[in-house]
Amino acid sequence: MFALSNKFDIIKTSTSGADFLCQFSPLLCAVELNRSSGRHMMRAVLLEDDMNKYDLTGKKFGRLTVLKRGKKVKHGESSKWICMCICGNEKITTRSCLVGGYTKSCGCLSKEIILARNKASATHNMSRSKIYHVWIGMKQRCYYENSRKYKYYGMRGIKVCKEWRNNFSCFNQWAISNGWNKELEIDRIDNDGGYEPSNCRVTSSYVNSRNKSTSRFWFIEGNKYNSAKEASICLKTSVSSIHRWCKGIKERGTPPKQNCYSLKKYGENNVNN
């Protein structure tokens, strides 16, 4: 026979004597015999007089106001409650989550907390902008030895001025004041100089490409050109022809043109190199 605690008051006993209905405080406990295992199982049932104590309708928990009890759940599952959040969204949750303070909104509260935290930790909110990546790339080329472009910048002594190196906002203000937009680039006027306001300009990618450390001046029959492309346009020929002329290679069976050569714009000048 199942031994009941002295804290229980037996209200009803089944005819077989195996099942009991007991009262314990405000709870109605049903003690049932599991025929397959032979063990007694206890489950709590609310007394009708105490239903109001467990009714959450109309109560507020954080941003949620309980509207009504949800649909009946399966045996053993927690009861569900339908709530309305102050943002207008509905939220279905359990009584324990509401009473325990685990659920305070439909989810909007946690989103606002995350946004506020990110905003507080952000310095300029431009980490995804093109100008920010230009600033990062500029420093990597000059100071990050593992950068594939370090040998063209850092190893040559190219540096970023103190005004820009640790202050993106200052660099960004300079770029905007000089007409920066997403279609343009930052170029150093003197290719052997560093990144500083007096040596930088906002320009197009075409102008920037002609101002690299590998850029050359092209001299064709006494005329000077800033690039092979510029010379080809002026002389109405191809870029490959310009290169052949300056290297002394015959062009389509004709003798090479005289007084044609190229010189590096920066560093040591090597004729026909």
N, C-alpha and C positions, 0 to 999 in steps of 0.2 A: 504494500500500500504506500502511496506517495505521502511523505511526511510534510505537512504544511507548517510554516513558521507561525509563531504565536502572534506575529504582527498582522496576520491575515484574519479576516472574519468571513467564514463560509456563509455565502448567501443562498446558494443553490447547489444541489448535488444531482448528478444524472442518475437514472434508474439503475444503471450498471455499477454505479459507485466509482467509475474510473475518471469521470470528468467533474470539475468543480468550477464554481463561479464565486470568486472571492473579492472582498473589498479591502483595498489598501490605500489609505488616505483618500485623495480624490479620484484614484484610479480604480477601474474595474478590471480585475485580472482573471482571464480565462485560463484555467489549467486543464489541458487536454492530453489524453493518452494517445501517443503515436502507436497505432496497432502493429506497424511493421517492425519498429525497433523496440517496442515495449517501454519506451521512455516517456515521461511526462514533459510537455512543452508549455511554457507560460507566455502569454501575450497580454499586453495592456489594452484596455478598452476604456474610453472616456465615459463617465457617468453623464447623463443628460443634464443634470443640475449644474455641472461644472463646465459645460461646453463653452460658455461665454469667456471663461478664463483662457481658453486656447483659440478663440476666434480672433484673427488678426485684421479682419475687415475694417477699413477706415484708419488703421494705425499707420504712422509714418516711421520710416527707417532710413535715415540719411536723405537722399533725394527721391526715395521711393514712397509711394502711398499705396497701401494694399487695397485692391478693388474687390477681390473675391477669391474664394478657394477654387483651385483648378479642378480638372476632371479627376475622377476617382483613379487611384493608382493601384498597381498590383500589390498583392500581399507582401509585406516586408519592406516596401519602398516608402520613403518619406513623402508626406503630403506636399503638394505643390500649391503655390499662391501666385495669383496674377496681380502684378503691380504696375503702376504708372509712374514713369520718371518725369521730373520737371522739364526735361527736354522734349517730352511728347512721345517717347518710345515706351513700348510695353516690355516688361521683364517678368519671366516666370522663374521662380526660385523656390527653395525650400524654407520651411519655418526656421530651422536651425541656422541657416545662412543669414536670415534677417535678424533674428534675435541675437545671434552671436556677433553681429557686426561685420560679417565676412562679405556681404553684398550690400552696397550702399547706393548703387545707381545701375543704370542699364549698361554701363561701360564707359559712359561719357566722362565720368569723373577721373578715371585712370588715364584717359587720353589727354585731358586737360593738364593733369599733373606731369605727364611725360613731356608735353609741349612746353610747359612752363620751365621744366628742368632743362630742356634742350636750349631754350631761349636764354636762360640765365648763364649757361656754360658757353654759349656762342659769343664770339667777339665781333663778327662783322656779317655773318649770315651769307657769305659769298664763296664758300668753299667749293661750290659746284660751278662757279662762273669761269669763263675763259680767262679773264684777266688774272684770276687767282692762280690758275694753272700756269700762266706765263711767269708769274712771280716765283712759283715753286720750281719750275724748270730752270729759271735763271740762276737760282741758288744751287740747284743740283749740279749744273754744268760747271760751276765755279768751285764748289767745295766737296762734292760727293765723289770720292775717288773711284767708286764702282760704276759711275755713270759712263756710258759709252762715248759721251761727248766731252768728258773731263779733259782728255788730252788736248782738245782744241781750245779749251778755256782755262781751267784751273792750272794745268801744267804750263800754260803760256803766261801765267801771272794775272789773268783777268779776275777781277774781284767785284763784289757788289758794295757800294758805299754804305756806311753805317746808317745813314738816314733811311735806306730802303731794306737793308738786310733783315732786320727784326721788326719791321713795321709795315705790314701790308697796306694799312689804311693810307699811309703817307704815299706809298707807291701808286695806289689806286687813284688818289686825288691828283697826283701829277699826270697820270695817264688821261684821266677825264678832262683835265684842264687843257691838255694838248690835243684834244679831238679824238680820243680813243673810241673805237666801236669794234664789234665782233669781227668785222671784215678786215681789220688792220693788224699790224704787228709792231713790236717794239724793236728798234734797230739802233746799234751803236754807230755813231758818226765816224769815229776813229776806231777801226777794227782792232787796234792794239791797245785801246783804252778800256777802262772798266765800265760797269753799269752805274751811272750817276746822272743826275738831271742835266748837267752841262754837256754830256757826251751821248745822250740818247734822244731819239725822236720817234714819233708815231708815223709809220709809213706803210705802204702797200707791200704785199709779199714779193712783187716783182722787183721793187727797189731794194728790198732787204736781201733778195737772192743775189744781187749784183755787188753786195757789200760784205761778202764772206772772206775768210782768211785765204781761201783758194781762188778768189776772184782775180781776174787778169784784165789788163788793158790790151787792146788789140790795135796794132798799127798796120794799115794797109796803104801802101804807096803814099806814105807821108801823112795820111789822115789817122787820127786817134779815135778809137771807139771804146765805150765802157764795157761792152760785152760782144761776144761773137754773134749773138742774135741781132744786136743793134747794127753791127757791120753788115750782116747778111741782108737786113731790110734796106739799108741805104744803098748797097751795091746790087740789090736785086738778085741774090744768089742764095744758096743753101748754107746752113751753119757748117756742115761737113766740108764744104769748099773752102770756107774761111780757115778751118783748122788745117787743111791740106796746104793752102797757100803759105801759112805761117810756118809749116814744118818743111817747106821746100819740096813737097811732093807734086809731081806733074798732075795737071788737071786735064783729063781726057786727051792725052797725047800732046798737049801744049806745054811749052816750057813754064816752070813755076814763076809766079809774079815776083818782081823785085821789091826789095825794101818792105817785106812783110814779116812781122814777128809779133810776139806777145810778151808782156812783162807782168809779173805778179804785182798786185796793188799794194800788198803788205808783205813785210819781211824781205828776205833776200831775193833780188830780181835775177831771174835766169832766162836769157833769151832762148826762144824756141824750146821751152821746157814745159 
